[in-house]
Amino acid sequence: MGQGLLAGCGFSTGPKIVILGDPCGLCERYTPGPEGSDRYEEIPTRPSGQGYRAMIDFTGRVKDARLRSRLESVLHGKGAFRRFKDTLREFPEVEEKWFRFKAEKDKADVKDWLESIGIELRRSESSGIHPVG
């Protein structure tokens, strides 16, 4: 998942604490529990293939056939991420759709990971997603 913020430097979900980066410089104060403790969860690193698959999925949804073909061609070889972003930059409306698509995909990935470690989330109208508990 990489580093990011859901709430401050981390959040407590009852029996576990999930640390999401360290923008405040406070996380170094947390010390792991006894050897073998499952109170802390390491946030996994997202493989680059996952980001590449997101670009392929998005490209397949682009309605403009010429732009879709152009995006498909930039996805091959070294530098695909940069070429993809550079191409989208030329089409601000499509670039905005990419950002929304990517954000939704990232949220779903985080939700799936949290659920895989036993953290149930609920959606709040006023402030987004929160851990239950």
ROZAKE-875828 format. One line per 8 residues: number of its first residue (from 0); for each residue x, y, z of N, C-alpha, C. Coordinates in Angstrom, 1 decimal. Each point is the difference from the previous one (the first is absolute). Layout:
// residues N
NUM = X,Y,Z,X,Y,Z,X,Y,Z ~ ...
END
This chain:
// residues 133
0 = 0.8,-1.2,0.0,-0.8,1.2,0.0,0.9,1.3,0.0 ~ 1.1,-0.1,0.5,0.9,1.2,0.1,-0.4,0.8,1.2 ~ 0.5,1.2,0.1,-0.3,0.8,1.1,-1.1,1.0,-0.4 ~ -0.8,0.4,1.0,-1.1,0.9,-0.3,-0.6,0.3,1.4 ~ -1.0,0.8,-0.1,-0.7,0.4,1.3,-1.5,-0.4,-0.1 ~ -0.5,-0.6,1.0,-1.5,-0.2,0.2,-0.4,1.0,1.1 ~ 0.8,0.0,1.0,-0.4,0.9,1.1,1.3,0.3,0.8 ~ 0.6,1.2,-0.1,1.2,0.3,0.8,1.1,-0.9,-0.4
8 = 0.8,-0.4,0.9,1.1,-0.9,-0.3,-0.4,-1.4,0.0 ~ -1.1,-0.4,0.6,-0.5,-1.3,0.0,-1.3,0.0,0.7 ~ -0.6,-1.2,0.2,-1.2,0.0,0.7,-0.1,-1.3,0.8 ~ -0.7,0.0,1.1,-0.1,-1.2,0.8,-1.4,-0.6,-0.4 ~ 0.1,-1.3,-0.2,-1.2,-0.8,-0.3,-0.4,-0.9,1.1 ~ 0.3,0.3,1.2,-0.2,-0.9,1.1,1.3,-0.8,0.2 ~ -0.1,-1.3,-0.3,1.2,-0.8,0.2,1.2,0.3,-0.8 ~ -0.1,0.7,-1.2,1.1,0.2,-0.8,0.2,1.5,-0.2
16 = 1.2,0.4,-0.3,0.3,1.4,-0.4,0.6,-0.1,-1.4 ~ -0.5,0.8,-0.9,0.5,0.0,-1.3,0.7,1.4,-0.2 ~ 1.3,-0.1,-0.4,0.8,1.2,-0.2,0.1,0.3,-1.5 ~ -0.4,1.2,-0.3,-0.1,0.4,-1.4,0.9,1.1,-0.4 ~ 1.3,-0.2,0.0,1.0,1.0,-0.2,0.3,0.7,1.3 ~ 0.8,1.1,-0.1,0.4,0.7,1.2,0.1,1.5,-0.2 ~ -1.0,0.6,-0.5,0.1,1.5,-0.3,0.2,0.8,1.2 ~ -0.4,-0.5,1.1,0.1,0.8,1.3,1.3,-0.2,0.7
24 = 0.7,-1.1,-0.3,1.2,-0.3,0.7,-0.3,-0.7,1.3 ~ -1.3,-0.4,0.2,-0.4,-0.6,1.3,0.1,-1.5,0.0 ~ 0.0,-0.6,-1.1,-0.1,-1.5,-0.1,1.2,-0.7,0.6 ~ 1.2,0.7,0.0,1.1,-0.6,0.6,-0.2,-0.2,1.5 ~ -0.9,0.6,0.6,-0.3,-0.1,1.4,-0.7,-1.4,0.3 ~ -0.7,-0.5,-1.0,-0.7,-1.3,0.2,1.1,-1.1,0.0 ~ -0.2,-0.9,0.9,0.9,-1.1,0.1,-0.8,-1.3,-0.2 ~ 0.6,-0.9,-0.7,-0.8,-1.3,-0.2,-0.2,-0.7,1.3
32 = -1.1,-0.8,0.0,-0.3,-0.8,1.2,1.0,-1.1,0.1 ~ -0.2,-0.9,0.9,0.9,-1.1,0.2,0.1,-0.8,-1.3 ~ 1.2,-0.7,-0.1,0.2,-0.9,-1.1,-1.2,-0.8,-0.4 ~ -0.4,0.0,-1.3,-1.1,-0.8,-0.4,-1.3,0.7,0.2 ~ 0.0,1.2,0.5,-1.3,0.8,0.2,-0.6,0.3,-1.4 ~ -1.3,0.0,0.0,-0.7,0.4,-1.3,-0.7,1.3,0.2 ~ 0.5,0.8,0.9,-0.6,1.4,0.2,0.3,0.9,-1.2 ~ 1.1,-0.2,-0.6,0.5,0.9,-1.1,-0.1,-0.8,-1.3
40 = -0.4,0.7,-1.0,0.0,-0.6,-1.4,0.9,0.8,-0.9 ~ 0.9,-0.6,-0.7,0.8,0.7,-1.0,-0.8,0.2,-1.2 ~ 0.1,1.2,-0.5,-0.8,0.3,-1.3,0.8,-0.5,-1.1 ~ -0.6,-0.9,-0.8,0.8,-0.6,-1.1,0.3,1.0,-1.1 ~ 1.1,-0.2,-0.7,0.3,0.8,-1.2,-0.8,-0.4,-1.2 ~ -0.4,0.9,-0.7,-0.8,-0.3,-1.2,0.9,-0.4,-1.1 ~ -0.1,-1.2,-0.6,0.8,-0.3,-1.2,-0.2,0.9,-1.2 ~ 1.0,0.3,-0.7,-0.2,0.9,-1.2,-0.9,-0.6,-1.0
48 = -0.1,-1.3,-0.1,-0.9,-0.6,-0.9,-1.5,0.4,0.3 ~ -0.3,0.2,1.2,-1.3,0.4,0.4,-0.4,1.4,-0.6 ~ 1.0,0.9,0.0,-0.3,1.3,-0.6,-0.1,-0.1,-1.5 ~ 0.8,-0.8,-0.6,0.0,-0.3,-1.4,-1.4,-0.5,-0.5 ~ -0.5,-1.0,0.8,-1.3,-0.6,-0.3,-1.1,1.1,0.1 ~ 0.2,0.9,0.9,-1.0,1.1,0.2,0.0,0.9,-1.3 ~ 1.2,0.2,-0.5,0.1,0.8,-1.3,-0.7,-0.7,-1.1 ~ 0.2,-1.3,-0.1,-0.6,-0.8,-1.1,-1.5,0.0,0.2
56 = -0.5,-0.2,1.2,-1.4,0.0,0.2,-0.7,1.3,-0.4 ~ 0.7,1.1,0.4,-0.5,1.3,-0.3,0.0,0.2,-1.5 ~ 1.1,-0.3,-0.7,0.1,0.1,-1.4,-1.1,-0.7,-0.7 ~ -0.4,-1.2,0.4,-1.1,-0.7,-0.6,-1.3,0.6,0.1 ~ -0.2,1.0,0.9,-1.2,0.7,0.3,-0.1,1.3,-0.8 ~ 1.1,0.4,-0.6,0.0,1.3,-0.7,-0.9,-0.1,-1.3 ~ -1.0,0.8,-0.1,-0.9,-0.1,-1.1,0.5,0.5,-1.3 ~ 0.9,1.0,0.0,0.6,0.5,-1.3,1.0,-1.0,-0.5
64 = -0.4,-0.6,-1.1,0.9,-1.1,-0.6,1.4,0.5,-0.3 ~ 0.2,1.2,-0.5,1.3,0.5,-0.4,0.8,0.1,1.3 ~ -0.5,0.6,1.0,0.7,0.2,1.3,0.3,-1.3,0.6 ~ -1.0,-0.9,0.0,0.2,-1.4,0.6,1.2,-0.7,-0.7 ~ 0.0,0.1,-1.3,1.1,-0.6,-0.8,1.4,0.6,0.4 ~ 0.0,1.3,0.1,1.2,0.7,0.4,0.5,-0.4,1.4 ~ -1.0,-0.1,1.0,0.4,-0.4,1.3,0.5,-1.5,0.0 ~ -0.7,-0.8,-0.8,0.5,-1.4,-0.1,1.5,0.0,-0.5
72 = 0.3,0.8,-0.9,1.3,0.0,-0.6,1.1,0.5,1.0 ~ -0.3,0.9,0.9,1.0,0.5,0.9,0.2,-0.9,1.2 ~ -0.9,-1.0,0.1,0.1,-0.9,1.2,1.1,-1.1,-0.2 ~ 0.7,0.0,-1.2,1.0,-1.1,-0.2,1.4,0.6,0.2 ~ 0.8,-0.9,0.7,1.4,0.3,0.2,0.3,0.9,1.2 ~ 1.2,0.3,0.1,0.5,0.7,1.2,-0.5,1.5,-0.1 ~ -0.4,0.5,1.1,-0.5,1.4,0.1,-1.5,0.1,-0.3 ~ -0.7,-1.1,0.1,-1.4,0.0,-0.3,-0.8,0.9,0.9
80 = 0.3,0.0,1.3,-0.7,0.8,1.0,0.1,1.5,-0.4 ~ 1.2,0.5,-0.3,0.3,1.4,-0.4,-0.8,0.3,-1.3 ~ 0.2,-0.8,-1.0,-0.7,0.2,-1.3,-1.5,0.1,0.2 ~ -0.6,-0.9,0.8,-1.4,0.0,0.3,-0.4,1.3,0.6 ~ 0.7,0.4,1.0,-0.4,1.3,0.7,0.2,1.2,-1.0 ~ 1.1,0.0,-0.7,0.2,1.1,-1.0,-1.1,0.0,-1.0 ~ -0.4,-1.1,-0.5,-1.1,0.0,-1.0,-1.3,0.5,0.6 ~ -0.3,-0.5,1.2,-1.3,0.5,0.7,0.0,1.5,0.2
88 = 1.2,0.5,0.3,0.1,1.5,0.2,-0.5,0.8,-1.1 ~ 0.1,-0.6,-1.2,-0.5,0.7,-1.2,-1.5,0.0,-0.1 ~ -0.7,-0.8,0.8,-1.4,-0.1,0.0,-0.5,0.2,1.4 ~ -0.2,1.2,0.4,-0.3,0.3,1.4,-1.3,-0.7,0.5 ~ -1.0,-0.1,-0.8,-1.2,-0.7,0.5,0.2,-1.4,0.2 ~ 0.8,-0.7,-0.9,0.3,-1.4,0.2,0.9,-0.2,1.1 ~ 1.0,0.9,0.2,0.9,-0.1,1.1,-0.8,0.1,1.4 ~ -0.9,0.9,0.0,-0.9,0.0,1.3,-0.7,-1.3,0.2
96 = -0.5,-0.6,-1.1,-0.7,-1.3,0.2,1.0,-1.0,0.5 ~ 1.3,0.0,-0.5,1.0,-0.9,0.5,0.2,0.2,1.5 ~ 0.1,1.2,0.4,0.3,0.3,1.5,-1.2,-0.6,0.8 ~ -1.2,0.2,-0.5,-1.2,-0.5,0.8,0.0,-1.6,0.0 ~ 0.3,-0.5,-1.2,0.1,-1.5,-0.1,1.0,-0.6,0.9 ~ 1.2,0.6,0.0,1.1,-0.4,0.8,-0.3,0.1,1.5 ~ -0.6,1.1,0.4,-0.3,0.3,1.4,-1.0,-1.1,0.5 ~ -1.0,-0.3,-0.8,-1.0,-1.0,0.3,0.6,-1.4,0.1
104 = 0.9,-0.3,-0.9,0.8,-1.3,0.0,0.8,-0.1,1.3 ~ 0.7,1.1,0.3,0.9,0.0,1.2,-0.9,-0.2,1.3 ~ -1.1,0.7,0.0,-0.9,-0.2,1.2,-0.5,-1.4,0.1 ~ -0.3,-0.6,-1.1,-0.5,-1.4,0.0,1.1,-0.9,0.5 ~ 1.3,0.2,-0.5,1.1,-0.8,0.4,0.3,0.1,1.5 ~ -0.1,1.3,0.6,0.2,0.2,1.4,-1.1,-0.7,0.8 ~ -1.2,0.1,-0.5,-1.1,-0.6,0.7,0.1,-1.6,0.0 ~ 0.4,-0.5,-1.1,0.2,-1.5,-0.1,1.1,-0.4,0.9
112 = 1.1,0.8,0.1,1.1,-0.4,0.9,-0.4,0.1,1.4 ~ -0.7,1.0,0.4,-0.4,0.2,1.4,-0.9,-1.2,0.4 ~ -0.9,-0.3,-0.9,-0.9,-1.1,0.3,0.7,-1.3,0.1 ~ 1.1,-0.2,-0.8,0.8,-1.2,0.1,0.7,-0.2,1.3 ~ 0.2,1.1,0.7,0.7,-0.1,1.3,-1.0,0.2,1.2 ~ -1.3,-0.1,-0.4,-1.1,-0.1,1.0,-0.5,1.4,0.5 ~ 0.2,1.0,-0.8,-0.5,1.4,0.3,-1.2,0.3,-0.9 ~ -1.1,0.1,0.6,-1.2,0.3,-0.7,-0.2,1.5,-0.1
120 = -0.4,0.5,-1.2,-0.2,1.4,-0.2,-1.4,0.3,-0.2 ~ -0.4,1.2,0.3,-1.4,0.5,-0.3,0.2,1.4,-0.6 ~ -1.0,0.3,-0.8,0.0,1.3,-0.7,-0.9,1.0,0.8 ~ 0.6,1.2,0.2,-0.8,1.0,0.6,-0.2,1.1,-1.0 ~ -1.2,0.5,-0.1,-0.4,1.1,-0.9,0.9,1.2,0.2 ~ 0.2,0.4,1.2,0.7,1.3,0.3,1.5,-0.1,-0.2 ~ 0.6,-1.1,0.3,1.5,0.0,-0.1,0.7,-1.2,-0.6 ~ -0.7,-0.7,-0.8,0.7,-1.1,-0.7,0.0,-1.3,0.7
128 = 1.1,-0.8,-0.2,0.1,-1.3,0.6,0.7,0.0,1.3 ~ -0.5,-0.8,0.9,0.6,-0.1,1.4,0.0,-1.5,0.4 ~ 1.0,-0.3,0.8,0.1,-1.4,0.6,-1.2,-0.1,1.0 ~ -0.5,-1.2,0.0,-1.1,-0.3,1.0,0.7,-0.5,1.3 ~ -0.5,0.5,1.1,0.6,-0.6,1.2,0.6,1.0,1.0
END
